[in-house]
Amino acid sequence: MSSDLQNVSVIGGGAWGTALAQTCAQAGRKVTLWAREDDVVESINTARENQRFLPGATLHENITASADLHNTAKADIILMVVPAQFTRTILNELRPTIAEGTPVMLCSKGIEQKSLELMSDVLKDTVPQAIPSVLSGPSFAKDVVRGLPTAVTLACTDPVIGRALMSAIGTRSFRPYLSHDLIGAEIGGAVKNVLAIACGIVLGRQLGKSAHAALLTRGFAEMTRLGMAFGALPETLRGLCGLGDLVLTCSSEQSRNMSCGLALGRGETLDEIYAKGTGIIEGAATAPALAELAARKNVDMPISAAIAAILTGRIGIDEAIEGLLSRPFQVE
């Protein structure tokens, strides 16, 4: 690993990848951003703007976009920001390019559908020579790219490398807090997306703010139970990458997951929502895997299971609500 970590590769030219490229450039790093779409590469390099995914934000001169995946990944740090369900495919392509001991920061939130693995497990399977870290927390791309104050969790099991990564990507306004709990950071990010769909449904069905608060709170209990079953630390789940991200994502229509839930609650189908060109909805992709993973671990997650059943068409929204409201009274 290079000691100064000057060159950063961002793999994924969507809104979040672009925002992370911006904050790394503002931290003084030289950034190469890989995007699959030729128009994204051209607009960043010529207009200094990602006109497709993050319009209106002027990008730092230290950012160069490229469609060459392998050349892009020759860097001191690699930030993986492709959607969770595509992470394995891209990492498999990069396996021969990533040098031994290169830090790979996992910035996508989800559970792989086929394997039920977290992104750190996918990285271990595909690029075992990399040093894993996880970046997660309450952060909207539009806020980060504008330099608005944002705090996130940066999880890394090696404290020396973790602090080097903090210095490499952190700025006055983008503030990473170090943790060694990769599992807690990943579970918080994956579960909150599913719960945001649930909260959106509640508001879309006009069930009231009291129901929204109750669902958010009981959803956090589900997140905590699953995290504990995997050995996550309770303080991680109570922190930025757990409770903090949950509160943000479940409270704003800026979240694709929350917006998806709102549309579902108002009567739209998932196909109709995707037809609008909203892009990847990570919670919709993760929900079935999350429900199956919880069942395997014998963890009670009724809200998450209900969302998975709604999204896969096994039950309707009203039936799911009735099922949750009919559950026996319990001790908190």
WOBEL-V157615 format. One record per residue. N is the residue number from 0. RES is the residue in three letters. OMEGA is omega as a letter, one per 40 degrees, with the letter a starting at -180 (* if undefined). D_LAST is the distance of its C-alpha to the last C-alpha in Angstrom with 2 decimals. Layout:
# WOBEL-V157615
n/res/omega/d_last
N/RES/OMEGA/D_LAST
N/RES/OMEGA/D_LAST
This chain:
# WOBEL-V157615
n/res/omega/d_last
0/MET/i/47.34
1/SER/a/49.32
2/SER/a/48.79
3/ASP/i/48.96
4/LEU/a/46.88
5/GLN/a/49.05
6/ASN/a/48.96
7/VAL/i/45.79
8/SER/i/45.44
9/VAL/a/42.90
10/ILE/a/42.60
11/GLY/a/41.56
12/GLY/i/43.18
13/GLY/a/40.44
14/ALA/a/38.92
15/TRP/i/36.60
16/GLY/i/39.36
17/THR/i/41.78
18/ALA/i/39.52
19/LEU/i/39.02
20/ALA/a/42.78
21/GLN/a/43.33
22/THR/i/41.22
23/CYS/i/42.85
24/ALA/i/46.25
25/GLN/i/45.43
26/ALA/i/44.60
27/GLY/a/48.19
28/ARG/i/47.79
29/LYS/a/50.04
30/VAL/i/47.90
31/THR/a/48.82
32/LEU/i/46.61
33/TRP/i/46.89
34/ALA/i/46.60
35/ARG/a/47.56
36/GLU/a/48.89
37/ASP/a/52.45
38/ASP/i/52.04
39/VAL/i/49.13
40/VAL/a/51.29
41/GLU/a/54.22
42/SER/i/52.43
43/ILE/a/50.86
44/ASN/a/54.18
45/THR/a/56.39
46/ALA/a/54.37
47/ARG/a/51.80
48/GLU/i/49.05
49/ASN/a/46.76
50/GLN/a/47.86
51/ARG/a/45.94
52/PHE/a/42.42
53/LEU/a/42.32
54/PRO/i/45.20
55/GLY/a/46.24
56/ALA/i/45.44
57/THR/a/48.48
58/LEU/a/47.98
59/HIS/a/49.23
60/GLU/i/52.65
61/ASN/a/51.27
62/ILE/i/49.60
63/THR/i/51.69
64/ALA/a/50.54
65/SER/i/51.77
66/ALA/a/51.59
67/ASP/a/52.65
68/LEU/a/49.50
69/HIS/i/51.10
70/ASN/i/52.97
71/THR/a/49.93
72/ALA/i/47.93
73/LYS/a/50.53
74/ALA/i/48.71
75/ASP/i/47.19
76/ILE/i/43.63
77/ILE/i/42.37
78/LEU/i/39.47
79/MET/a/38.28
80/VAL/i/37.16
81/VAL/i/37.97
82/PRO/a/35.22
83/ALA/a/33.09
84/GLN/i/34.70
85/PHE/a/38.14
86/THR/a/37.50
87/ARG/a/38.81
88/THR/a/41.99
89/ILE/i/42.84
90/LEU/i/42.12
91/ASN/i/44.32
92/GLU/a/47.07
93/LEU/a/46.67
94/ARG/a/46.61
95/PRO/a/50.33
96/THR/a/50.22
97/ILE/a/47.43
98/ALA/i/48.96
99/GLU/i/47.62
100/GLY/i/45.13
101/THR/i/44.49
102/PRO/i/41.04
103/VAL/a/39.32
104/MET/a/36.47
105/LEU/a/34.06
106/CYS/i/33.15
107/SER/a/31.93
108/LYS/i/28.32
109/GLY/i/27.72
110/ILE/a/27.77
111/GLU/a/31.16
112/GLN/a/31.21
113/LYS/a/33.78
114/SER/a/32.74
115/LEU/a/28.97
116/GLU/i/29.84
117/LEU/a/28.73
118/MET/i/31.62
119/SER/i/32.26
120/ASP/i/32.82
121/VAL/i/35.16
122/LEU/i/37.04
123/LYS/i/37.39
124/ASP/a/38.78
125/THR/a/41.25
126/VAL/a/42.32
127/PRO/a/41.63
128/GLN/a/44.04
129/ALA/i/41.82
130/ILE/a/39.50
131/PRO/i/36.06
132/SER/a/33.96
133/VAL/i/31.23
134/LEU/a/31.20
135/SER/i/28.06
136/GLY/a/26.45
137/PRO/a/26.42
138/SER/i/30.05
139/PHE/a/32.03
140/ALA/a/35.54
141/LYS/i/37.18
142/ASP/a/35.79
143/VAL/a/36.73
144/VAL/i/40.22
145/ARG/a/40.92
146/GLY/i/40.04
147/LEU/a/37.15
148/PRO/a/34.82
149/THR/i/32.30
150/ALA/a/30.23
151/VAL/i/29.12
152/THR/i/28.16
153/LEU/a/31.08
154/ALA/i/30.06
155/CYS/a/32.91
156/THR/i/33.13
157/ASP/a/36.53
158/PRO/i/36.23
159/VAL/i/39.92
160/ILE/i/39.85
161/GLY/i/36.57
162/ARG/i/38.26
163/ALA/i/41.32
164/LEU/i/39.30
165/MET/a/37.62
166/SER/a/41.11
167/ALA/a/42.45
168/ILE/a/40.06
169/GLY/i/38.76
170/THR/i/40.35
171/ARG/a/40.00
172/SER/i/37.76
173/PHE/a/36.12
174/ARG/i/34.20
175/PRO/i/32.78
176/TYR/a/30.46
177/LEU/i/31.04
178/SER/i/28.55
179/HIS/a/29.37
180/ASP/i/26.27
181/LEU/a/27.70
182/ILE/i/25.00
183/GLY/i/22.19
184/ALA/a/24.47
185/GLU/a/25.30
186/ILE/i/21.89
187/GLY/a/20.68
188/GLY/a/23.82
189/ALA/a/23.73
190/VAL/a/20.18
191/LYS/i/20.35
192/ASN/i/23.46
193/VAL/i/21.87
194/LEU/i/18.97
195/ALA/i/21.76
196/ILE/i/23.40
197/ALA/i/20.32
198/CYS/i/20.14
199/GLY/i/23.87
200/ILE/i/23.73
201/VAL/a/21.41
202/LEU/i/23.95
203/GLY/i/26.88
204/ARG/i/25.86
205/GLN/i/25.54
206/LEU/i/22.06
207/GLY/a/21.67
208/LYS/i/20.27
209/SER/i/17.08
210/ALA/i/16.37
211/HIS/a/17.50
212/ALA/i/15.15
213/ALA/a/12.09
214/LEU/i/13.57
215/LEU/a/14.37
216/THR/i/10.97
217/ARG/i/9.37
218/GLY/i/12.73
219/PHE/i/12.48
220/ALA/i/9.52
221/GLU/i/12.09
222/MET/a/14.81
223/THR/i/13.35
224/ARG/a/12.87
225/LEU/i/16.42
226/GLY/a/17.84
227/MET/i/16.79
228/ALA/i/18.32
229/PHE/i/21.48
230/GLY/i/21.60
231/ALA/i/20.81
232/LEU/i/20.13
233/PRO/a/16.83
234/GLU/i/19.15
235/THR/a/20.88
236/LEU/i/17.92
237/ARG/a/17.12
238/GLY/a/20.82
239/LEU/a/23.39
240/CYS/i/23.31
241/GLY/a/19.57
242/LEU/a/17.82
243/GLY/i/21.30
244/ASP/i/22.68
245/LEU/a/19.71
246/VAL/a/20.12
247/LEU/a/23.87
248/THR/a/24.06
249/CYS/a/21.62
250/SER/a/23.49
251/SER/i/27.16
252/GLU/i/29.64
253/GLN/i/31.43
254/SER/i/29.02
255/ARG/a/30.57
256/ASN/i/27.22
257/MET/i/26.01
258/SER/i/29.48
259/CYS/i/29.39
260/GLY/i/26.22
261/LEU/a/27.83
262/ALA/i/30.95
263/LEU/i/29.19
264/GLY/i/27.36
265/ARG/i/30.80
266/GLY/i/32.31
267/GLU/i/33.93
268/THR/i/33.96
269/LEU/i/33.27
270/ASP/i/37.02
271/GLU/i/37.88
272/ILE/i/35.62
273/TYR/a/37.25
274/ALA/i/40.65
275/LYS/a/40.31
276/GLY/a/40.69
277/THR/a/37.33
278/GLY/a/37.49
279/ILE/i/34.97
280/ILE/a/31.37
281/GLU/a/29.56
282/GLY/i/26.23
283/ALA/i/28.19
284/ALA/a/29.90
285/THR/a/26.84
286/ALA/i/24.44
287/PRO/i/26.15
288/ALA/i/26.42
289/LEU/a/22.78
290/ALA/i/21.75
291/GLU/i/24.32
292/LEU/i/23.38
293/ALA/i/19.70
294/ALA/i/21.07
295/ARG/a/23.50
296/LYS/a/20.92
297/ASN/i/18.71
298/VAL/a/15.78
299/ASP/a/13.57
300/MET/a/14.34
301/PRO/i/14.72
302/ILE/i/15.58
303/SER/i/18.08
304/ALA/i/19.49
305/ALA/i/20.06
306/ILE/i/21.94
307/ALA/a/23.99
308/ALA/i/24.92
309/ILE/a/25.98
310/LEU/i/28.03
311/THR/i/29.78
312/GLY/a/30.63
313/ARG/i/28.97
314/ILE/i/27.17
315/GLY/a/27.57
316/ILE/a/25.22
317/ASP/i/24.95
318/GLU/i/24.24
319/ALA/i/21.47
320/ILE/i/19.86
321/GLU/i/20.34
322/GLY/i/18.79
323/LEU/a/15.51
324/LEU/a/15.50
325/SER/i/16.42
326/ARG/a/13.52
327/PRO/i/12.14
328/PHE/a/9.35
329/GLN/i/6.27
330/VAL/i/3.79
331/GLU/*/0.00
